[in-house]
Amino acid sequence: MSDPQNPFEAMMAQAQDMAKALNPALESFSPKGFEALWPTMPKEAMEMMFGNAVNKDGLDAKTRLLITLAGLTMQGAQSDTAVRQTVRHAIEAGARKQEIVETIGQMSVFAGIPAMTRALDLAKEAMGDPEDDKA
């Protein structure tokens, strides 16, 4: 092997080069820009896409989003944008801030304290002032 680059790095470099060739604007793409584009989906859209529109007796959007938040926490809250968007969407779907904090806190048992702390910091950014939660 003449190339010391690992296969994953090579694949990522190739994908980035291809994206730049297709659209030069993608060279400066930031997930924060996507987050600003559609910070919160309307509850009705969430219910249609993630809720019980297909399975009437299935999980509602709020529950699905809390489960998603738990999964993101389990992964170490590595994607800032995904955690913040999931928190905002969960609130829009009817979750209380306390439910979000409890969901993340529960994951400390499985994901560890650093993952929980990271997810809580991101959730705090997304939730804003804790005094806003009177529900």
C-alpha positions as CSV (number, residue, x, y, z in Angstrom):
1,M,0.0,0.0,0.0
2,S,1.5,3.3,-1.0
3,D,-1.3,5.4,0.5
4,P,-1.1,5.5,4.4
5,Q,-4.6,7.1,4.6
6,N,-7.1,4.7,6.2
7,P,-10.1,3.7,4.0
8,F,-12.6,5.8,5.9
9,E,-10.5,8.9,5.5
10,A,-10.1,8.2,1.8
11,M,-13.9,7.7,1.4
12,M,-14.7,10.9,3.2
13,A,-12.1,12.9,1.2
14,Q,-13.6,11.4,-2.0
15,A,-17.2,12.3,-1.0
16,Q,-16.1,15.9,-0.1
17,D,-14.3,16.3,-3.5
18,M,-17.4,15.0,-5.2
19,A,-19.7,17.4,-3.3
20,K,-17.5,20.3,-4.1
21,A,-17.5,19.4,-7.8
22,L,-21.3,19.1,-7.9
23,N,-21.8,22.3,-6.0
24,P,-18.9,24.6,-5.0
25,A,-21.1,26.1,-2.3
26,L,-21.0,22.8,-0.4
27,E,-17.3,23.5,0.4
28,S,-18.4,25.9,3.1
29,F,-21.5,23.9,4.2
30,S,-22.2,24.0,7.9
31,P,-24.8,21.9,9.7
32,K,-25.6,25.1,11.7
33,G,-26.9,26.6,8.4
34,F,-29.3,23.7,8.0
35,E,-30.4,24.0,11.6
36,A,-31.2,27.7,10.9
37,L,-33.1,26.8,7.8
38,W,-35.8,24.9,9.6
39,P,-35.2,25.1,13.4
40,T,-38.5,23.5,14.3
41,M,-40.9,21.5,12.3
42,P,-44.6,22.1,13.0
43,K,-46.2,19.5,15.3
44,E,-48.6,18.4,12.5
45,A,-45.7,17.7,10.1
46,M,-44.0,15.7,12.8
47,E,-47.1,13.6,13.5
48,M,-47.4,12.9,9.8
49,M,-43.8,11.9,9.4
50,F,-42.8,10.6,12.8
51,G,-46.0,10.1,14.6
52,N,-48.9,7.7,14.4
53,A,-50.3,8.7,11.0
54,V,-49.4,5.3,9.5
55,N,-49.9,3.2,12.6
56,K,-52.9,4.7,14.5
57,D,-52.1,2.8,17.7
58,G,-48.4,3.5,17.4
59,L,-46.1,6.0,19.2
60,D,-46.9,9.6,19.0
61,A,-44.3,12.2,17.8
62,K,-43.4,13.3,21.3
63,T,-42.5,9.8,22.4
64,R,-40.6,9.1,19.2
65,L,-38.6,12.2,19.7
66,L,-37.8,11.4,23.3
67,I,-36.6,8.0,22.2
68,T,-34.5,9.7,19.5
69,L,-33.0,12.0,22.1
70,A,-32.1,9.0,24.3
71,G,-30.4,7.3,21.3
72,L,-28.5,10.5,20.5
73,T,-27.3,10.7,24.1
74,M,-26.3,7.0,24.0
75,Q,-24.1,7.8,21.0
76,G,-22.3,10.4,23.2
77,A,-24.3,13.4,21.9
78,Q,-21.8,13.7,19.1
79,S,-24.0,15.6,16.7
80,D,-24.7,19.1,18.1
81,T,-27.2,19.9,15.5
82,A,-29.2,16.6,15.8
83,V,-29.5,17.0,19.6
84,R,-30.6,20.6,19.5
85,Q,-33.1,20.0,16.7
86,T,-34.5,16.9,18.4
87,V,-34.9,18.9,21.7
88,R,-36.7,21.7,19.8
89,H,-38.9,19.3,17.9
90,A,-39.8,17.4,21.1
91,I,-40.9,20.6,22.8
92,E,-43.0,21.5,19.7
93,A,-44.5,18.0,19.9
94,G,-45.6,18.6,23.5
95,A,-42.7,17.4,25.6
96,R,-42.0,19.4,28.8
97,K,-38.4,20.5,29.5
98,Q,-38.5,18.3,32.6
99,E,-39.2,15.2,30.4
100,I,-36.3,16.1,28.2
101,V,-33.9,16.4,31.1
102,E,-35.2,13.1,32.6
103,T,-34.8,11.4,29.2
104,I,-31.2,12.5,29.0
105,G,-30.5,11.8,32.7
106,Q,-31.8,8.3,32.4
107,M,-29.2,7.6,29.7
108,S,-26.3,8.4,32.1
109,V,-26.8,4.9,33.4
110,F,-26.1,3.4,30.0
111,A,-24.0,6.0,28.2
112,G,-22.1,7.5,31.1
113,I,-21.9,10.9,32.7
114,P,-19.8,12.6,30.0
115,A,-22.4,11.7,27.3
116,M,-25.2,12.9,29.6
117,T,-23.4,16.1,30.4
118,R,-22.8,16.8,26.7
119,A,-26.4,16.2,25.8
120,L,-27.7,18.3,28.7
121,D,-25.5,21.2,27.6
122,L,-26.8,21.0,24.1
123,A,-30.4,20.6,25.3
124,K,-29.9,23.7,27.5
125,E,-28.8,25.7,24.4
126,A,-31.9,24.5,22.5
127,M,-34.4,25.1,25.4
128,G,-33.3,28.6,26.3
129,D,-34.5,30.0,29.6
130,P,-35.5,27.2,32.1
131,E,-38.1,29.6,33.6
132,D,-40.1,29.4,30.4
133,D,-41.3,25.9,31.3
134,K,-44.4,26.3,33.4
135,A,-46.2,23.2,32.1
